[in-house]
């Protein structure tokens, strides 16, 4: 834990500073990749709308396949080691893209495989990462830590999209992937430098069926609590709509609005400033309104600006994209800060990994479905009609929160999950020596 109690968390907590630095570098590289992959598909490989939507879906498919067991595995392992190996795997996968491009053998199939396998590694990383922060910093520092991580991630994404768009325009989309490989290397080195060592999880011989039992426990915790259940259902519906329209945006901006790679990156950079603003204001708004009411404002009111996206066009019509993306970014980042702090303080550490995985199974599991839905609607109806349908789903998803117990509370609950008792291991099971 940190050595001092004065000053900000970044100043006084060396290990958090390393985690923050690595995650910021990683998010910068990922934002370049988010822009580079569809641009490689559209501009270099001449992929059609549905193929681009498949590339958007691929990173999220692993959440449906392995999301639940990964939560159990993460609770049995040291989380920093899980994060380390996930980063190493992603480094190798993304490095293969420019290598294949230089050799003249890059195709849509390889991009799909890279996206799918990197998505599987991300399942491990994200589950471990979410459960790692409460072990690294004190409970009273978790709100500040979440805000700083979310804020820096948004800032890195803004810079990555802007620099990535320019870099891709100058050097080519495939070469832009080198940025992501470099940032994964930096993130891995930061993890290695962290001095804090987690307590070793208790190693026991588990009877057959133990994993299924632990998965059921995670799902039971999620659906048995009205607050966790409402957040999970909202996340699933919201991500379905968000990923649906985002899977069409590069194709829409290139083919309907007529923007270049650099212009798309610059537009995304300007629009993404809202994410930094959301991280900056969330603690003040939560203190004034209460965390429950602030969550409704950030997740219900601001994301409704997504409905401006189908109105976008050349010239002043681009302002619609800026306003929409800014409102959505403020709401998502601020809402994530509130939800992360709540879950980390509300759920016992011993089951946090499987709870996070159960929630992510729903939240991220709808994202490949949203991307495929976006591709199908864009192909059948055209880009603008598809965007009208999908952006309408963003504010509609927040009705899960409005109709939940959260609407009746000024603040989300404090303290740990009521009624939870960690399940004891069977008496006949002996610890592994």
C-alpha positions as CSV (number, residue, x, y, z in Angstrom):
1,X,0.0,0.0,0.0
2,X,1.0,3.7,-0.2
3,X,3.5,5.0,2.2
4,X,2.0,8.4,2.9
5,X,-1.4,10.0,3.5
6,X,-0.8,13.4,2.0
7,X,-1.0,14.5,-1.6
8,X,-2.7,12.9,-4.5
9,X,-2.6,9.1,-5.1
10,X,-0.3,9.5,-8.1
11,X,2.2,11.5,-6.0
12,X,2.3,9.2,-3.0
13,X,1.7,5.7,-4.3
14,X,4.5,4.4,-6.5
15,X,2.8,1.2,-7.4
16,X,-0.5,2.8,-8.4
17,X,1.5,5.3,-10.5
18,X,3.1,2.4,-12.4
19,X,-0.3,0.7,-12.9
20,X,-1.7,4.1,-14.1
21,X,1.2,4.7,-16.4
22,X,0.9,1.2,-18.0
23,X,-2.8,1.4,-18.4
24,X,-2.6,4.8,-19.9
25,X,0.0,3.7,-22.4
26,X,-2.1,0.6,-23.2
27,X,-5.2,2.6,-23.8
28,X,-3.4,4.9,-26.2
29,X,-2.2,2.0,-28.3
30,X,-5.7,0.4,-28.2
31,X,-7.3,3.5,-29.5
32,X,-5.0,3.6,-32.5
33,X,-5.9,-0.1,-33.1
34,X,-9.6,0.7,-32.9
35,X,-9.2,3.1,-35.7
36,X,-6.5,1.1,-37.7
37,X,-8.3,-2.2,-38.0
38,X,-11.5,-1.0,-39.7
39,X,-9.4,1.3,-41.9
40,X,-7.1,-1.6,-42.9
41,X,-10.3,-3.5,-43.8
42,X,-12.0,-0.7,-45.7
43,X,-9.1,1.1,-47.4
44,X,-6.5,-1.7,-47.9
45,X,-8.5,-4.9,-48.1
46,X,-11.7,-3.4,-49.5
47,X,-13.9,-5.3,-47.0
48,X,-17.7,-4.8,-47.2
49,X,-19.9,-3.4,-44.4
50,X,-20.7,-6.8,-42.9
51,X,-17.0,-7.9,-42.9
52,X,-16.1,-4.7,-41.0
53,X,-18.9,-5.5,-38.5
54,X,-17.4,-9.0,-38.0
55,X,-14.0,-7.3,-37.1
56,X,-15.9,-5.2,-34.5
57,X,-17.6,-8.3,-33.1
58,X,-14.6,-10.5,-32.9
59,X,-12.8,-9.0,-29.8
60,X,-16.0,-9.4,-27.8
61,X,-17.0,-13.0,-28.7
62,X,-14.6,-14.5,-26.0
63,X,-16.6,-12.9,-23.3
64,X,-19.5,-15.1,-24.3
65,X,-17.3,-18.3,-24.5
66,X,-14.8,-18.0,-21.6
67,X,-16.0,-15.0,-19.6
68,X,-17.5,-17.0,-16.8
69,X,-14.8,-19.6,-16.1
70,X,-12.1,-16.8,-16.4
71,X,-13.7,-15.2,-13.4
72,X,-13.2,-18.4,-11.3
73,X,-9.6,-18.8,-12.6
74,X,-8.7,-15.2,-11.7
75,X,-9.9,-15.7,-8.1
76,X,-7.5,-18.7,-7.9
77,X,-4.5,-16.9,-9.3
78,X,-2.3,-13.9,-8.6
79,X,-4.0,-11.2,-10.7
80,X,-0.8,-9.3,-11.6
81,X,0.6,-12.4,-13.3
82,X,-2.6,-12.9,-15.3
83,X,-2.3,-9.3,-16.5
84,X,1.3,-9.8,-17.4
85,X,0.8,-12.8,-19.6
86,X,-2.3,-11.3,-21.3
87,X,-0.2,-8.3,-22.3
88,X,2.6,-10.5,-23.7
89,X,0.1,-12.4,-25.8
90,X,-1.5,-9.3,-27.2
91,X,1.9,-7.9,-28.0
92,X,2.7,-10.9,-30.2
93,X,-0.7,-10.9,-31.9
94,X,-0.7,-7.2,-32.9
95,X,2.9,-7.4,-34.0
96,X,1.9,-10.0,-36.6
97,X,-0.3,-7.6,-38.5
98,X,2.4,-5.2,-39.8
99,X,4.7,-8.2,-40.4
100,X,2.1,-9.9,-42.6
101,X,1.4,-6.6,-44.4
102,X,5.2,-6.2,-45.2
103,X,5.2,-9.7,-46.5
104,X,2.1,-9.0,-48.7
105,X,0.0,-11.8,-47.1
106,X,-2.3,-9.8,-44.8
107,X,-6.0,-10.6,-45.2
108,X,-9.3,-10.2,-43.5
109,X,-9.0,-13.7,-42.0
110,X,-5.8,-12.8,-40.2
111,X,-7.4,-9.6,-38.8
112,X,-10.3,-11.7,-37.6
113,X,-8.1,-14.2,-35.8
114,X,-5.9,-11.5,-34.2
115,X,-9.0,-9.7,-33.0
116,X,-10.5,-12.9,-31.6
117,X,-7.4,-14.1,-29.8
118,X,-6.5,-10.7,-28.5
119,X,-10.1,-10.5,-27.2
120,X,-9.6,-13.7,-25.3
121,X,-6.4,-12.3,-23.7
122,X,-8.3,-9.2,-22.8
123,X,-11.0,-11.2,-21.0
124,X,-8.2,-12.4,-18.6
125,X,-6.6,-9.0,-18.4
126,X,-9.8,-7.0,-17.7
127,X,-11.2,-9.4,-15.2
128,X,-7.9,-9.5,-13.2
129,X,-7.4,-5.7,-13.6
130,X,-10.8,-4.8,-12.1
131,X,-10.2,-7.1,-9.2
132,X,-6.6,-6.0,-8.7
133,X,-7.1,-2.4,-7.7
134,X,-8.8,-3.1,-4.4
135,X,-5.7,-5.2,-3.4
136,X,-3.3,-2.4,-4.5
137,X,-4.8,0.7,-2.8
138,X,-6.6,1.3,0.4
139,X,-10.5,1.4,0.4
140,X,-10.5,5.2,1.0
141,X,-8.3,5.6,-2.1
142,X,-10.4,3.5,-4.5
143,X,-12.7,6.3,-5.7
144,X,-9.7,8.5,-6.5
145,X,-7.9,5.6,-8.2
146,X,-10.9,4.7,-10.4
147,X,-11.4,8.4,-11.4
148,X,-7.7,8.8,-12.3
149,X,-7.7,5.5,-14.3
150,X,-10.8,6.3,-16.2
151,X,-9.8,9.9,-16.8
152,X,-6.3,9.0,-18.1
153,X,-7.7,6.3,-20.2
154,X,-10.1,8.8,-21.8
155,X,-7.3,11.2,-22.4
156,X,-5.1,8.5,-23.9
157,X,-7.9,7.4,-26.2
158,X,-8.3,11.0,-27.4
159,X,-4.6,11.4,-28.1
160,X,-4.4,7.9,-29.6
161,X,-7.3,8.6,-32.0
162,X,-5.9,11.9,-33.1
163,X,-2.3,10.8,-33.4
164,X,-3.4,7.5,-34.9
165,X,-5.5,9.1,-37.6
166,X,-2.5,11.3,-38.7
167,X,-0.1,8.4,-38.4
168,X,-2.3,6.1,-40.4
169,X,-2.7,8.7,-43.1
170,X,1.1,9.2,-43.3
171,X,2.4,5.7,-42.8
172,X,-0.5,3.4,-43.6
173,X,-3.0,1.6,-41.4
174,X,-0.9,-1.6,-41.0
175,X,2.1,0.3,-39.8
176,X,-0.1,2.1,-37.3
177,X,-0.4,-1.2,-35.5
178,X,3.2,-0.8,-34.4
179,X,2.0,1.8,-31.9
180,X,-0.1,-0.7,-30.1
181,X,2.7,-3.3,-29.9
182,X,5.0,-0.6,-28.4
183,X,2.4,0.4,-25.8
184,X,1.8,-3.2,-24.8
185,X,5.5,-3.6,-24.2
186,X,5.5,-0.4,-22.0
187,X,2.4,-1.6,-20.1
188,X,4.1,-5.0,-19.4
189,X,7.3,-3.3,-18.1
190,X,5.2,-1.2,-15.7
191,X,3.5,-4.3,-14.3
192,X,6.9,-5.9,-13.8
193,X,8.1,-2.9,-11.8
194,X,5.3,-3.0,-9.3
195,X,6.7,-3.9,-5.9
196,X,3.4,-4.8,-4.2
197,X,2.9,-8.6,-3.9
198,X,-0.6,-10.0,-3.6
199,X,-1.3,-12.6,-1.0
200,X,-1.2,-16.1,-2.6
201,X,-4.7,-17.4,-3.1
202,X,-5.4,-20.5,-1.0
203,X,-4.5,-23.5,-3.1
204,X,-6.9,-26.4,-2.5
205,X,-7.8,-29.6,-4.3
206,X,-11.3,-28.9,-5.5
207,X,-13.9,-31.7,-6.2
208,X,-15.3,-32.3,-9.6
209,X,-17.8,-29.7,-10.5
210,X,-16.3,-27.0,-8.3
211,X,-15.8,-24.6,-11.1
212,X,-19.5,-24.9,-12.2
213,X,-20.5,-24.3,-8.5
214,X,-18.3,-21.2,-8.3
215,X,-19.7,-19.9,-11.6
216,X,-23.2,-20.4,-10.2
217,X,-22.2,-18.5,-7.1
218,X,-21.0,-15.6,-9.2
219,X,-24.2,-15.5,-11.2
220,X,-26.3,-15.9,-8.0
221,X,-24.6,-12.9,-6.5
222,X,-25.2,-10.9,-9.6
223,X,-28.9,-11.7,-10.1
224,X,-29.7,-12.0,-6.4
225,X,-28.9,-8.4,-5.6
226,X,-31.2,-5.7,-7.1
227,X,-28.5,-3.1,-7.5
228,X,-26.0,-5.4,-9.2
229,X,-28.7,-7.0,-11.3
230,X,-29.9,-3.6,-12.6
231,X,-26.4,-2.4,-13.4
232,X,-25.7,-5.7,-15.3
233,X,-28.9,-5.5,-17.4
234,X,-28.3,-1.9,-18.2
235,X,-24.7,-2.6,-19.3
236,X,-25.9,-5.4,-21.5
237,X,-28.5,-3.3,-23.3
238,X,-26.4,-0.2,-23.5
239,X,-23.4,-2.1,-25.0
240,X,-25.6,-3.8,-27.6
241,X,-26.7,-0.3,-28.9
242,X,-23.3,1.3,-28.5
243,X,-21.4,-1.4,-30.3
244,X,-24.0,-1.6,-33.0
245,X,-23.7,2.0,-34.1
246,X,-19.9,2.2,-33.5
247,X,-19.4,-0.8,-35.8
248,X,-20.8,1.4,-38.6
249,X,-19.0,4.7,-37.9
250,X,-15.8,4.3,-39.9
251,X,-17.8,3.1,-42.9
252,X,-20.3,5.9,-42.5
253,X,-17.7,8.6,-42.1
254,X,-15.6,7.3,-45.1
255,X,-18.4,6.5,-47.5
256,X,-21.3,8.8,-46.5
257,X,-19.5,11.8,-45.1
258,X,-16.3,11.6,-47.2
259,X,-13.7,12.0,-44.5
260,X,-10.0,10.8,-44.7
261,X,-8.2,8.8,-42.1
262,X,-6.6,11.9,-40.6
263,X,-9.9,13.8,-40.5
264,X,-11.6,10.8,-38.8
265,X,-8.9,10.7,-36.1
266,X,-9.1,14.5,-35.5
267,X,-12.9,14.3,-35.2
268,X,-12.7,11.4,-32.8
269,X,-10.0,13.3,-30.8
270,X,-12.2,16.4,-30.4
271,X,-15.3,14.4,-29.6
272,X,-13.5,12.3,-27.0
273,X,-12.7,15.3,-24.8
274,X,-16.0,14.5,-23.1
275,X,-14.4,11.4,-21.5
276,X,-11.8,13.5,-19.7
277,X,-14.5,15.9,-18.6
278,X,-16.6,13.1,-17.3
279,X,-13.7,11.8,-15.1
280,X,-13.0,15.3,-13.9
281,X,-16.5,16.2,-12.8
282,X,-17.9,12.8,-11.6
283,X,-16.7,13.1,-8.0
284,X,-18.1,16.6,-7.6
285,X,-21.4,15.8,-9.2
286,X,-21.7,12.6,-7.0
287,X,-21.0,14.6,-3.9
288,X,-23.6,17.2,-4.7
289,X,-26.4,14.9,-6.1
290,X,-25.5,11.6,-4.5
291,X,-24.0,8.6,-6.3
292,X,-27.3,7.1,-7.3
293,X,-28.8,10.2,-8.8
294,X,-25.5,11.2,-10.5
295,X,-25.5,7.7,-12.1
296,X,-28.9,8.4,-13.6
297,X,-27.9,11.8,-14.9
298,X,-24.7,10.4,-16.5
299,X,-26.3,7.3,-18.0
300,X,-29.8,8.4,-18.9
301,X,-29.6,12.1,-19.9
302,X,-26.2,12.7,-21.6
303,X,-26.0,9.6,-23.8
304,X,-29.3,10.6,-25.4
305,X,-27.3,12.9,-27.5
306,X,-26.3,9.8,-29.6
307,X,-29.5,10.5,-31.5
308,X,-27.7,13.4,-33.3
309,X,-25.3,11.0,-35.1
310,X,-27.6,10.1,-38.0
311,X,-27.9,13.8,-38.7
312,X,-24.2,14.2,-39.4
313,X,-22.9,15.4,-42.8
314,X,-20.1,17.3,-44.4
315,X,-19.1,20.8,-43.1
316,X,-21.2,22.0,-40.1
317,X,-23.0,18.6,-40.1
318,X,-19.9,17.2,-38.3
319,X,-20.9,19.2,-35.3
320,X,-23.6,16.6,-34.7
321,X,-20.9,13.9,-34.3
322,X,-18.9,16.1,-31.9
323,X,-21.9,16.8,-29.7
324,X,-23.1,13.2,-29.7
325,X,-19.8,11.7,-29.0
326,X,-19.0,14.2,-26.3
327,X,-22.3,13.6,-24.4
328,X,-21.9,9.8,-24.7
329,X,-18.3,9.9,-23.6
330,X,-19.1,12.1,-20.5
331,X,-21.9,9.7,-19.5
332,X,-19.9,6.5,-20.1
333,X,-16.7,7.5,-18.3
334,X,-18.5,9.1,-15.3
335,X,-20.9,6.2,-15.0
336,X,-18.0,3.7,-15.1
337,X,-16.2,5.6,-12.3
338,X,-19.3,5.4,-10.1
339,X,-20.1,1.8,-10.9
340,X,-16.5,0.6,-10.4
341,X,-16.2,2.2,-7.0
342,X,-19.5,0.8,-5.9
343,X,-18.8,-2.8,-7.0
344,X,-15.3,-2.8,-5.5
345,X,-16.5,-1.6,-2.1
346,X,-19.8,-3.6,-2.2
347,X,-18.5,-7.1,-3.3
348,X,-16.1,-9.1,-1.0
349,X,-12.6,-9.5,-2.5
350,X,-12.8,-13.3,-2.4
351,X,-15.6,-13.4,-4.9
352,X,-14.9,-10.2,-6.8
353,X,-13.3,-11.9,-9.8
354,X,-16.2,-14.2,-10.5
355,X,-18.7,-11.4,-9.9
356,X,-16.8,-9.1,-12.3
357,X,-16.7,-12.0,-14.8
358,X,-20.4,-12.7,-14.4
359,X,-21.2,-9.0,-15.0
360,X,-18.8,-8.8,-17.9
361,X,-20.4,-11.9,-19.4
362,X,-23.6,-9.9,-19.8
363,X,-22.1,-6.5,-20.4
364,X,-19.5,-7.5,-23.0
365,X,-21.4,-10.6,-24.3
366,X,-23.9,-8.4,-26.1
367,X,-21.2,-6.4,-27.9
368,X,-20.5,-9.0,-30.7
369,X,-24.3,-9.3,-31.1
370,X,-24.5,-5.5,-31.4
371,X,-21.7,-5.4,-34.0
372,X,-23.3,-8.1,-36.1
373,X,-26.7,-6.4,-35.7
374,X,-25.2,-3.1,-36.9
375,X,-23.6,-4.8,-39.9
376,X,-26.8,-6.6,-40.8
377,X,-29.0,-3.4,-40.5
378,X,-26.4,-1.4,-42.4
379,X,-26.4,-3.9,-45.2
380,X,-30.1,-4.3,-45.4
381,X,-31.4,-0.8,-44.6
382,X,-28.5,1.5,-45.4
383,X,-26.2,3.3,-43.0
384,X,-28.4,6.2,-41.9
385,X,-31.6,4.2,-41.2
386,X,-29.5,1.6,-39.3
387,X,-27.9,4.4,-37.2
388,X,-31.3,5.8,-36.3
389,X,-32.4,2.5,-34.9
390,X,-29.2,1.8,-33.0
391,X,-28.7,5.2,-31.5
392,X,-32.2,5.2,-30.2
393,X,-31.3,2.1,-28.2
394,X,-28.7,4.1,-26.2
395,X,-31.1,6.2,-24.1
396,X,-33.7,3.3,-24.1
397,X,-31.1,1.0,-22.3
398,X,-31.0,3.4,-19.4
399,X,-34.6,2.6,-18.5
400,X,-33.2,-0.5,-16.7
401,X,-31.6,2.0,-14.3
402,X,-34.6,4.3,-14.1
403,X,-37.0,1.4,-13.3
404,X,-34.6,-0.1,-10.7
405,X,-34.2,0.6,-6.9
406,X,-31.4,3.1,-7.8
407,X,-34.1,5.7,-8.7
408,X,-35.3,5.6,-5.1
409,X,-31.9,6.2,-3.5
410,X,-29.8,9.3,-3.3
411,X,-26.7,7.2,-2.9
412,X,-25.7,3.7,-3.9
413,X,-25.4,1.3,-0.9
414,X,-22.2,1.4,1.1
415,X,-20.7,-1.6,3.0
416,X,-20.5,-5.1,1.6
417,X,-23.0,-7.2,-0.2
418,X,-25.8,-8.1,2.3
419,X,-26.2,-11.7,3.2
420,X,-23.1,-12.9,1.5
421,X,-21.2,-15.6,3.3
422,X,-18.1,-17.1,1.6
423,X,-18.7,-20.8,1.1
424,X,-16.4,-23.0,3.1
425,X,-14.4,-25.7,1.4
426,X,-15.6,-29.3,2.0
427,X,-14.0,-30.8,5.2
428,X,-12.5,-33.7,3.2
429,X,-10.5,-31.5,0.9
430,X,-6.9,-31.0,1.9
431,X,-4.7,-28.1,1.0
432,X,-2.1,-28.8,-1.7
433,X,1.4,-28.6,-0.3
